[in-house]
Amino acid sequence: GSAKSGPEAAAQFCQNALGLASSAPVIAVTLLGALAEETPSIPGHAQQALMGALSSQMTNTLALVEAAAGTGGAAEVEAMQCLMHWMNLDPTNCNCSLMSAGQLYATSQGCFQALLKALSCDNEAAFNPAVDCLEKLLVAGPPGNNPAAEEAAINMAIHAILANQMKALEEGSYEHARGLARIAVACCERDPERIAAGAGDSCQLTEFMLRCTQHEERAVVESSM
């Protein structure tokens, strides 16, 4: 694959894929997602060099993800898969996320909003990678150096949970309830002091989590713990 061909070839592959953004956005995000997915399998120093090459294309990739996600359908599915794989890039090799939620928000508000919008998507092929991605950004993201951005990202994530809780809990979509419960737990882990103090929508988030613990589906209960 392109990742195994070295950083220069990977950078060129990125540019070629981004060149398809206007004419074939689904193909473009699919190619970029596949490249990022393949990167962790590259050993040692070669992987570090490859991540450096990919990081130079980060801004353009996030812009493409935002644009593709906005069109819905297959493009949104591939955009969420692509974003998940790019955020899974881990330069520290410690099972971390490339960015924190606040860092993604500060880098591309539109992309972060597209990620949250996918939490209301009925298509699980878009919903599930969005949950995986956001959970990792919150739980395994590096310490943010912009407290305001981190707070804003958590506020927006909580708001997205609360905006979708009725559909998840009362319309029988247990996968949605389970996914939102995972994000709720991740928000609590990221900023436990804020949740404990009941700041903002924290009390409503706690109520949602309590409802999840009483859900008839065991998977939802376990995800809310």
Accessible surface in RSA format (square Angstrom, percent):
REM  Atomic radii and reference values for relative SASA: ProtOr
REM  Chains: A
REM  Algorithm: Lee & Richards
REM  Probe-radius: 1.40
REM  Slices: 20
REM RES _ NUM      All-atoms   Total-Side   Main-Chain    Non-polar    All polar
REM                ABS   REL    ABS   REL    ABS   REL    ABS   REL    ABS   REL
RES GLY A   1    69.53  85.7   0.00   N/A  69.53  85.7  32.91  90.3  36.63  82.0
RES SER A   2    29.77  25.2  20.05  26.8   9.72  22.4   7.12  15.2  22.64  31.7
RES ALA A   3     2.23   2.1   0.00   0.0   2.23   5.1   0.00   0.0   2.23   5.9
RES LYS A   4   144.75  70.6 111.20  68.2  33.56  79.9  57.81  52.0  86.94  92.6
RES SER A   5    75.88  64.1  40.63  54.2  35.25  81.2  25.27  53.8  50.61  70.9
RES GLY A   6    22.78  28.1   0.00   N/A  22.78  28.1  22.55  61.9   0.23   0.5
RES PRO A   7    48.22  35.1  47.92  43.7   0.31   1.1  48.10  39.7   0.12   0.7
RES GLU A   8   153.02  87.9 141.93 107.4  11.09  26.4  60.63 117.3  92.39  75.4
RES ALA A   9    41.17  37.8  28.33  43.7  12.84  29.2  35.42  49.9   5.75  15.2
RES ALA A  10     0.00   0.0   0.00   0.0   0.00   0.0   0.00   0.0   0.00   0.0
RES ALA A  11    21.93  20.2  21.93  33.8   0.00   0.0  21.93  30.9   0.00   0.0
RES GLN A  12    93.74  52.4  91.92  67.2   1.82   4.3  39.52  84.1  54.22  41.1
RES PHE A  13    50.82  25.4  48.50  30.0   2.32   6.0  49.96  30.3   0.86   2.5
RES CYS A  14     0.00   0.0   0.00   0.0   0.00   0.0   0.00   0.0   0.00   0.0
RES GLN A  15    94.24  52.7  83.46  61.0  10.78  25.7  24.28  51.7  69.96  53.1
RES ASN A  16    89.06  61.4  77.21  74.6  11.84  28.5  30.65  73.8  58.40  56.5
RES ALA A  17     1.31   1.2   0.34   0.5   0.97   2.2   0.85   1.2   0.46   1.2
RES LEU A  18    28.68  16.0  19.41  13.9   9.26  23.3  19.68  13.8   9.00  24.2
RES GLY A  19    60.12  74.1   0.00   N/A  60.12  74.1  35.32  96.9  24.80  55.5
RES LEU A  20    63.44  35.3  63.44  45.4   0.00   0.0  63.44  44.6   0.00   0.0
RES ALA A  21    34.22  31.5  27.14  41.9   7.08  16.1  27.24  38.4   6.98  18.5
RES SER A  22   112.62  95.2  75.12 100.3  37.49  86.4  58.63 124.8  53.99  75.6
RES SER A  23    92.08  77.8  53.72  71.7  38.36  88.4  53.08 113.0  39.00  54.6
RES ALA A  24    23.75  21.8  18.18  28.1   5.57  12.7  23.75  33.4   0.00   0.0
RES PRO A  25    39.90  29.1  39.90  36.4   0.00   0.0  39.90  32.9   0.00   0.0
RES VAL A  26    53.72  35.3  53.56  48.5   0.16   0.4  53.56  46.5   0.16   0.4
RES ILE A  27    96.75  55.1  94.90  70.7   1.85   4.5  96.75  69.7   0.00   0.0
RES ALA A  28     0.00   0.0   0.00   0.0   0.00   0.0   0.00   0.0   0.00   0.0
RES VAL A  29     0.26   0.2   0.00   0.0   0.26   0.6   0.00   0.0   0.26   0.7
RES THR A  30    56.88  40.5  53.24  54.0   3.65   8.7  52.20  70.1   4.68   7.1
RES LEU A  31    59.84  33.3  59.74  42.7   0.09   0.2  59.84  42.0   0.00   0.0
RES LEU A  32     0.11   0.1   0.11   0.1   0.00   0.0   0.11   0.1   0.00   0.0
RES GLY A  33     3.79   4.7   0.00   N/A   3.79   4.7   3.79  10.4   0.00   0.0
RES ALA A  34    53.71  49.4  45.56  70.3   8.15  18.5  48.10  67.7   5.60  14.8
RES LEU A  35     3.87   2.2   0.41   0.3   3.45   8.7   3.33   2.3   0.54   1.5
RES ALA A  36     0.57   0.5   0.00   0.0   0.57   1.3   0.00   0.0   0.57   1.5
RES GLU A  37   103.14  59.2  87.35  66.1  15.80  37.6  25.55  49.4  77.59  63.3
RES GLU A  38    43.38  24.9  36.17  27.4   7.22  17.2  28.05  54.3  15.34  12.5
RES THR A  39     0.00   0.0   0.00   0.0   0.00   0.0   0.00   0.0   0.00   0.0
RES PRO A  40    72.16  52.6  52.96  48.3  19.20  69.8  53.18  43.9  18.98 117.9
RES SER A  41    78.07  66.0  43.69  58.3  34.38  79.2  52.95 112.8  25.12  35.2
RES ILE A  42    12.53   7.1  11.74   8.7   0.79   1.9  11.75   8.5   0.78   2.1
RES PRO A  43   106.71  77.8  94.26  85.9  12.44  45.2 104.34  86.1   2.36  14.7
RES GLY A  44    55.70  68.7   0.00   N/A  55.70  68.7  42.34 116.2  13.36  29.9
RES HIS A  45   166.76  91.1 159.74 111.0   7.02  17.9 112.18 115.6  54.58  63.5
RES ALA A  46    53.61  49.3  41.53  64.1  12.08  27.5  48.64  68.5   4.97  13.2
RES GLN A  47    14.17   7.9  14.17  10.4   0.00   0.0   1.94   4.1  12.23   9.3
RES GLN A  48    79.05  44.2  70.34  51.4   8.71  20.7  38.71  82.4  40.33  30.6
RES ALA A  49    49.04  45.1  32.54  50.2  16.50  37.5  44.60  62.8   4.44  11.8
RES LEU A  50     1.16   0.6   1.16   0.8   0.00   0.0   1.16   0.8   0.00   0.0
RES MET A  51    16.11   8.3  12.74   8.4   3.38   8.0  12.91  11.0   3.21   4.2
RES GLY A  52    41.80  51.6   0.00   N/A  41.80  51.6  32.90  90.3   8.91  20.0
RES ALA A  53    16.83  15.5   5.98   9.2  10.84  24.7  15.06  21.2   1.77   4.7
RES LEU A  54     0.41   0.2   0.41   0.3   0.00   0.0   0.41   0.3   0.00   0.0
RES SER A  55    64.52  54.5  50.05  66.8  14.48  33.3  35.33  75.2  29.20  40.9
RES SER A  56    81.53  68.9  43.99  58.7  37.53  86.5  50.55 107.6  30.98  43.4
RES GLN A  57    16.44   9.2  16.27  11.9   0.17   0.4   0.17   0.4  16.27  12.3
RES MET A  58    15.96   8.3  15.88  10.5   0.08   0.2  15.88  13.5   0.08   0.1
RES THR A  59   100.81  71.7  97.56  98.9   3.25   7.7  67.49  90.7  33.32  50.4
RES ASN A  60    83.02  57.2  78.48  75.8   4.54  10.9   9.09  21.9  73.93  71.5
RES THR A  61     0.61   0.4   0.61   0.6   0.00   0.0   0.61   0.8   0.00   0.0
RES LEU A  62     1.82   1.0   1.82   1.3   0.00   0.0   1.82   1.3   0.00   0.0
RES ALA A  63    55.46  51.0  47.74  73.7   7.72  17.6  50.13  70.6   5.33  14.1
RES LEU A  64     9.44   5.3   4.80   3.4   4.64  11.7   9.25   6.5   0.19   0.5
RES VAL A  65     0.69   0.5   0.69   0.6   0.00   0.0   0.69   0.6   0.00   0.0
RES GLU A  66    71.68  41.2  68.23  51.6   3.46   8.2  15.25  29.5  56.43  46.1
RES ALA A  67    63.97  58.8  47.35  73.1  16.62  37.8  58.08  81.8   5.90  15.6
RES ALA A  68     0.66   0.6   0.00   0.0   0.66   1.5   0.66   0.9   0.00   0.0
RES ALA A  69     3.37   3.1   1.75   2.7   1.61   3.7   1.91   2.7   1.46   3.9
RES GLY A  70    59.94  73.9   0.00   N/A  59.94  73.9  28.38  77.9  31.56  70.7
RES THR A  71    97.53  69.4  60.89  61.7  36.64  87.3  67.05  90.1  30.48  46.1
RES GLY A  72    20.95  25.8   0.00   N/A  20.95  25.8  16.92  46.4   4.03   9.0
RES GLY A  73    54.56  67.3   0.00   N/A  54.56  67.3  40.53 111.2  14.03  31.4
RES ALA A  74    68.69  63.2  53.34  82.3  15.34  34.9  58.31  82.1  10.37  27.5
RES ALA A  75     7.36   6.8   6.21   9.6   1.15   2.6   6.21   8.7   1.15   3.1
RES GLU A  76    11.97   6.9  11.97   9.1   0.00   0.0   0.16   0.3  11.81   9.6
RES VAL A  77    21.69  14.3  21.69  19.6   0.00   0.0  21.69  18.8   0.00   0.0
RES GLU A  78    49.72  28.5  49.30  37.3   0.42   1.0   2.68   5.2  47.04  38.4
RES ALA A  79     0.00   0.0   0.00   0.0   0.00   0.0   0.00   0.0   0.00   0.0
RES MET A  80     0.57   0.3   0.10   0.1   0.47   1.1   0.01   0.0   0.56   0.7
RES GLN A  81    60.63  33.9  60.63  44.3   0.00   0.0  14.65  31.2  45.98  34.9
RES CYS A  82     0.73   0.6   0.20   0.2   0.53   1.2   0.30   0.8   0.42   0.5
RES LEU A  83     0.51   0.3   0.21   0.2   0.30   0.7   0.51   0.4   0.00   0.0
RES MET A  84    28.03  14.5  27.75  18.4   0.28   0.7  22.22  18.9   5.81   7.7
RES HIS A  85    30.07  16.4  28.61  19.9   1.47   3.7  16.74  17.3  13.33  15.5
RES TRP A  86     0.64   0.3   0.64   0.3   0.00   0.0   0.64   0.3   0.00   0.0
RES MET A  87     2.23   1.2   2.18   1.4   0.05   0.1   2.18   1.9   0.05   0.1
RES ASN A  88    48.87  33.7  42.55  41.1   6.31  15.2  12.03  28.9  36.84  35.6
RES LEU A  89     4.03   2.2   3.96   2.8   0.07   0.2   3.96   2.8   0.07   0.2
RES ASP A  90    16.05  11.2  14.84  14.8   1.22   2.9  12.27  28.9   3.78   3.8
RES PRO A  91    61.03  44.5  49.02  44.7  12.01  43.7  49.12  40.6  11.91  74.0
RES THR A  92    82.00  58.3  59.53  60.4  22.47  53.6  67.57  90.8  14.43  21.8
RES ASN A  93   116.97  80.7  89.51  86.5  27.46  66.1  19.29  46.4  97.69  94.4
RES CYS A  94    87.44  66.1  62.48  69.7  24.96  58.7  25.74  65.2  61.69  66.5
RES ASN A  95   118.67  81.8 102.79  99.3  15.89  38.2  33.49  80.6  85.19  82.3
RES CYS A  96    36.69  27.8  36.69  40.9   0.00   0.0   3.59   9.1  33.10  35.7
RES SER A  97     3.69   3.1   0.02   0.0   3.66   8.4   0.00   0.0   3.69   5.2
RES LEU A  98    42.61  23.7  28.53  20.4  14.08  35.4  28.63  20.1  13.98  37.6
RES MET A  99    24.07  12.5  24.07  15.9   0.00   0.0  24.07  20.5   0.00   0.0
RES SER A 100     0.00   0.0   0.00   0.0   0.00   0.0   0.00   0.0   0.00   0.0
RES ALA A 101     1.91   1.8   1.91   2.9   0.00   0.0   1.91   2.7   0.00   0.0
RES GLY A 102     0.36   0.4   0.00   N/A   0.36   0.4   0.36   1.0   0.00   0.0
RES GLN A 103    46.84  26.2  44.02  32.2   2.83   6.7  20.93  44.5  25.92  19.7
RES LEU A 104     0.00   0.0   0.00   0.0   0.00   0.0   0.00   0.0   0.00   0.0
RES TYR A 105    38.47  18.0  38.47  21.9   0.00   0.0  11.18   8.4  27.30  33.6
RES ALA A 106    61.04  56.1  26.55  41.0  34.49  78.5  32.34  45.5  28.69  76.0
RES THR A 107    69.32  49.3  35.52  36.0  33.80  80.6  27.53  37.0  41.79  63.2
RES SER A 108    18.33  15.5  11.15  14.9   7.18  16.6  14.12  30.1   4.21   5.9
RES GLN A 109    95.02  53.1  89.88  65.7   5.15  12.3  19.12  40.7  75.90  57.6
RES GLY A 110    19.53  24.1   0.00   N/A  19.53  24.1  10.19  28.0   9.34  20.9
RES CYS A 111     0.00   0.0   0.00   0.0   0.00   0.0   0.00   0.0   0.00   0.0
RES PHE A 112     0.06   0.0   0.06   0.0   0.00   0.0   0.06   0.0   0.00   0.0
RES GLN A 113    90.46  50.6  85.72  62.6   4.75  11.3  25.76  54.8  64.70  49.1
RES ALA A 114    11.64  10.7   6.77  10.5   4.87  11.1  10.75  15.1   0.90   2.4
RES LEU A 115     0.46   0.3   0.46   0.3   0.00   0.0   0.46   0.3   0.00   0.0
RES LEU A 116    15.24   8.5  12.74   9.1   2.51   6.3  12.97   9.1   2.27   6.1
RES LYS A 117   123.07  60.0 112.41  69.0  10.66  25.4  93.41  84.1  29.66  31.6
RES ALA A 118     0.00   0.0   0.00   0.0   0.00   0.0   0.00   0.0   0.00   0.0
RES LEU A 119     0.03   0.0   0.00   0.0   0.03   0.1   0.00   0.0   0.03   0.1
RES SER A 120    47.67  40.3  37.78  50.4   9.88  22.8  20.66  44.0  27.01  37.8
RES CYS A 121    22.69  17.2  14.25  15.9   8.43  19.8  10.40  26.3  12.29  13.2
RES ASP A 122   115.25  80.7  93.04  92.6  22.21  52.5  36.90  86.9  78.35  78.1
RES ASN A 123    70.88  48.9  61.34  59.3   9.54  23.0  26.38  63.5  44.49  43.0
RES GLU A 124    73.38  42.1  69.74  52.8   3.64   8.7  20.89  40.4  52.48  42.9
RES ALA A 125    47.45  43.6  34.60  53.4  12.86  29.2  44.87  63.2   2.58   6.8
RES ALA A 126     0.44   0.4   0.44   0.7   0.00   0.0   0.44   0.6   0.00   0.0
RES PHE A 127     0.60   0.3   0.60   0.4   0.00   0.0   0.60   0.4   0.00   0.0
RES ASN A 128    57.52  39.7  56.39  54.5   1.13   2.7  21.93  52.8  35.59  34.4
RES PRO A 129     6.52   4.8   5.67   5.2   0.85   3.1   6.44   5.3   0.08   0.5
RES ALA A 130     0.05   0.0   0.00   0.0   0.05   0.1   0.05   0.1   0.00   0.0
RES VAL A 131     1.09   0.7   1.09   1.0   0.00   0.0   1.09   1.0   0.00   0.0
RES ASP A 132    57.49  40.3  51.35  51.1   6.14  14.5  15.04  35.4  42.45  42.3
RES CYS A 133     2.33   1.8   0.26   0.3   2.07   4.9   2.21   5.6   0.11   0.1
RES LEU A 134     0.05   0.0   0.05   0.0   0.00   0.0   0.05   0.0   0.00   0.0
RES GLU A 135    46.71  26.8  46.71  35.3   0.00   0.0   8.72  16.9  37.99  31.0
RES LYS A 136    48.97  23.9  45.51  27.9   3.46   8.2  29.44  26.5  19.53  20.8
RES LEU A 137     0.01   0.0   0.01   0.0   0.00   0.0   0.01   0.0   0.00   0.0
RES LEU A 138     0.62   0.3   0.21   0.2   0.41   1.0   0.21   0.1   0.41   1.1
RES VAL A 139    76.79  50.5  50.79  46.0  26.00  62.6  52.72  45.8  24.06  65.3
RES ALA A 140    23.25  21.4  13.90  21.4   9.35  21.3  21.72  30.6   1.53   4.1
RES GLY A 141    10.37  12.8   0.00   N/A  10.37  12.8   0.00   0.0  10.37  23.2
RES PRO A 142    41.32  30.1  36.10  32.9   5.22  19.0  41.32  34.1   0.00   0.0
RES PRO A 143   123.38  89.9 104.90  95.6  18.48  67.2 111.93  92.4  11.45  71.1
RES GLY A 144    26.92  33.2   0.00   N/A  26.92  33.2   0.02   0.0  26.90  60.2
RES ASN A 145   133.84  92.3  99.70  96.3  34.14  82.2  43.12 103.8  90.72  87.7
RES ASN A 146    64.72  44.6  62.52  60.4   2.20   5.3  16.86  40.6  47.86  46.3
RES PRO A 147   107.32  78.2  98.70  90.0   8.61  31.3 104.03  85.9   3.29  20.5
RES ALA A 148    73.29  67.4  61.44  94.8  11.85  27.0  67.11  94.5   6.18  16.4
RES ALA A 149     6.73   6.2   3.64   5.6   3.08   7.0   6.26   8.8   0.47   1.2
RES GLU A 150    23.78  13.7  23.72  17.9   0.06   0.2  21.84  42.2   1.95   1.6
RES GLU A 151    94.43  54.2  91.94  69.6   2.49   5.9  22.15  42.8  72.28  59.0
RES ALA A 152    26.22  24.1  21.97  33.9   4.25   9.7  25.85  36.4   0.38   1.0
RES ALA A 153     0.05   0.0   0.00   0.0   0.05   0.1   0.00   0.0   0.05   0.1
RES ILE A 154     4.87   2.8   4.87   3.6   0.00   0.0   4.87   3.5   0.00   0.0
RES ASN A 155    58.20  40.1  54.30  52.5   3.90   9.4  21.71  52.2  36.49  35.3
RES MET A 156    45.84  23.7  41.36  27.4   4.48  10.7  38.79  33.0   7.04   9.3
RES ALA A 157     0.09   0.1   0.09   0.1   0.00   0.0   0.09   0.1   0.00   0.0
RES ILE A 158     0.44   0.3   0.44   0.3   0.00   0.0   0.44   0.3   0.00   0.0
RES HIS A 159   116.67  63.8 116.59  81.0   0.09   0.2  77.75  80.1  38.93  45.3
RES ALA A 160    10.07   9.3   6.49  10.0   3.57   8.1   9.99  14.1   0.08   0.2
RES ILE A 161     0.00   0.0   0.00   0.0   0.00   0.0   0.00   0.0   0.00   0.0
RES LEU A 162    23.33  13.0  12.96   9.3  10.36  26.1  13.18   9.3  10.14  27.3
RES ALA A 163    73.19  67.3  32.58  50.3  40.60  92.4  45.12  63.5  28.07  74.3
RES ASN A 164    15.81  10.9  14.48  14.0   1.33   3.2   1.98   4.8  13.83  13.4
RES GLN A 165    35.85  20.0  35.85  26.2   0.00   0.0   2.73   5.8  33.12  25.1
RES MET A 166   112.14  58.1 112.07  74.2   0.07   0.2 107.59  91.5   4.55   6.0
RES LYS A 167    49.79  24.3  48.06  29.5   1.74   4.1  39.81  35.8   9.99  10.6
RES ALA A 168     0.86   0.8   0.53   0.8   0.33   0.7   0.53   0.7   0.33   0.9
RES LEU A 169    26.13  14.6   5.07   3.6  21.06  52.9   5.07   3.6  21.06  56.7
RES GLU A 170   103.00  59.1  67.71  51.2  35.29  84.0  30.87  59.7  72.13  58.9
RES GLU A 171   125.41  72.0  91.10  68.9  34.31  81.7  41.65  80.6  83.76  68.4
RES GLY A 172    69.83  86.1   0.00   N/A  69.83  86.1  39.52 108.4  30.31  67.9
RES SER A 173    32.42  27.4  23.98  32.0   8.44  19.4  26.60  56.6   5.82   8.1
RES TYR A 174    76.64  35.8  74.26  42.3   2.38   6.2  44.01  33.1  32.63  40.2
RES GLU A 175    43.37  24.9  41.86  31.7   1.52   3.6  12.97  25.1  30.40  24.8
RES HIS A 176     6.95   3.8   6.95   4.8   0.00   0.0   6.94   7.2   0.01   0.0
RES ALA A 177     0.00   0.0   0.00   0.0   0.00   0.0   0.00   0.0   0.00   0.0
RES ARG A 178    86.54  36.3  86.54  44.1   0.00   0.0   2.23   3.1  84.31  51.1
RES GLY A 179     3.25   4.0   0.00   N/A   3.25   4.0   2.97   8.2   0.28   0.6
RES LEU A 180     0.45   0.3   0.45   0.3   0.00   0.0   0.45   0.3   0.00   0.0
RES ALA A 181     0.00   0.0   0.00   0.0   0.00   0.0   0.00   0.0   0.00   0.0
RES ARG A 182    59.43  25.0  57.56  29.3   1.87   4.5  16.75  22.9  42.69  25.9
RES ILE A 183     0.00   0.0   0.00   0.0   0.00   0.0   0.00   0.0   0.00   0.0
RES ALA A 184     0.00   0.0   0.00   0.0   0.00   0.0   0.00   0.0   0.00   0.0
RES VAL A 185    24.65  16.2  24.65  22.3   0.00   0.0  24.65  21.4   0.00   0.0
RES ALA A 186     0.93   0.9   0.38   0.6   0.55   1.2   0.79   1.1   0.14   0.4
RES CYS A 187     0.00   0.0   0.00   0.0   0.00   0.0   0.00   0.0   0.00   0.0
RES CYS A 188    25.94  19.6  24.44  27.3   1.50   3.5  19.40  49.2   6.53   7.0
RES GLU A 189   104.29  59.9  77.47  58.6  26.83  63.9  40.57  78.5  63.72  52.0
RES ARG A 190    58.42  24.5  32.25  16.4  26.17  62.3  14.83  20.3  43.59  26.4
RES ASP A 191    37.17  26.0  36.14  36.0   1.03   2.4   6.44  15.2  30.73  30.6
RES PRO A 192    68.35  49.8  64.20  58.5   4.15  15.1  66.02  54.5   2.33  14.5
RES GLU A 193   128.64  73.9 121.02  91.6   7.62  18.2  72.19 139.6  56.45  46.1
RES ARG A 194    27.15  11.4  20.11  10.3   7.03  16.7  18.40  25.2   8.74   5.3
RES ILE A 195    25.83  14.7  18.49  13.8   7.35  17.7  18.49  13.3   7.35  19.9
RES ALA A 196    93.03  85.5  50.20  77.5  42.82  97.4  62.34  87.8  30.69  81.3
RES ALA A 197    84.04  77.3  43.16  66.6  40.89  93.0  55.17  77.7  28.87  76.5
RES GLY A 198    28.18  34.7   0.00   N/A  28.18  34.7  11.09  30.4  17.09  38.3
RES ALA A 199    43.56  40.1  34.09  52.6   9.47  21.6  43.56  61.3   0.00   0.0
RES GLY A 200    70.79  87.3   0.00   N/A  70.79  87.3  35.98  98.7  34.82  78.0
RES ASP A 201    48.75  34.1  46.66  46.4   2.09   4.9   2.89   6.8  45.86  45.7
RES SER A 202     0.12   0.1   0.12   0.2   0.00   0.0   0.12   0.3   0.00   0.0
RES CYS A 203    76.02  57.5  71.57  79.8   4.45  10.5  29.51  74.8  46.51  50.2
RES GLN A 204    89.69  50.2  87.91  64.2   1.78   4.2  26.64  56.7  63.05  47.8
RES LEU A 205     0.06   0.0   0.06   0.0   0.00   0.0   0.06   0.0   0.00   0.0
RES THR A 206    58.57  41.7  58.32  59.1   0.26   0.6  49.36  66.3   9.22  13.9
RES GLU A 207   106.03  60.9 104.48  79.0   1.56   3.7  36.42  70.4  69.61  56.8
RES PHE A 208     0.62   0.3   0.00   0.0   0.62   1.6   0.19   0.1   0.42   1.2
RES MET A 209    30.46  15.8  30.40  20.1   0.06   0.2  27.08  23.0   3.38   4.5
RES LEU A 210   101.28  56.4 101.11  72.3   0.17   0.4 101.15  71.0   0.13   0.3
RES ARG A 211   101.27  42.5  95.47  48.7   5.80  13.8  39.77  54.4  61.50  37.3
RES CYS A 212     0.00   0.0   0.00   0.0   0.00   0.0   0.00   0.0   0.00   0.0
RES THR A 213    44.69  31.8  29.38  29.8  15.31  36.5  22.83  30.7  21.86  33.0
RES GLN A 214   144.86  81.0 110.64  80.9  34.22  81.5  46.81  99.6  98.05  74.4
RES HIS A 215    33.80  18.5  18.69  13.0  15.11  38.6  17.97  18.5  15.83  18.4
RES GLU A 216   167.06  95.9 123.38  93.3  43.68 104.0  52.76 102.1 114.30  93.3
RES GLU A 217    68.21  39.2  67.46  51.0   0.75   1.8   4.28   8.3  63.93  52.2
RES ARG A 218   181.74  76.3 174.07  88.7   7.67  18.3  68.60  93.8 113.14  68.6
RES ALA A 219    27.95  25.7  22.39  34.6   5.56  12.7  24.81  34.9   3.14   8.3
RES VAL A 220     0.00   0.0   0.00   0.0   0.00   0.0   0.00   0.0   0.00   0.0
RES VAL A 221    31.20  20.5  31.20  28.2   0.00   0.0  31.20  27.1   0.00   0.0
RES GLU A 222    97.28  55.8  82.17  62.2  15.11  36.0  37.08  71.7  60.19  49.1
RES SER A 223    20.30  17.2   7.15   9.5  13.15  30.3   9.14  19.5  11.16  15.6
RES SER A 224     6.28   5.3   0.00   0.0   6.28  14.5   0.00   0.0   6.28   8.8
RES MET A 225   148.54  76.9  99.88  66.1  48.66 115.9 107.53  91.4  41.01  54.3
END  Absolute sums over single chains surface
CHAIN  1 A     9971.6       7794.9       2176.7       5501.3       4470.2
END  Absolute sums over all chains
TOTAL          9971.6       7794.9       2176.7       5501.3       4470.2
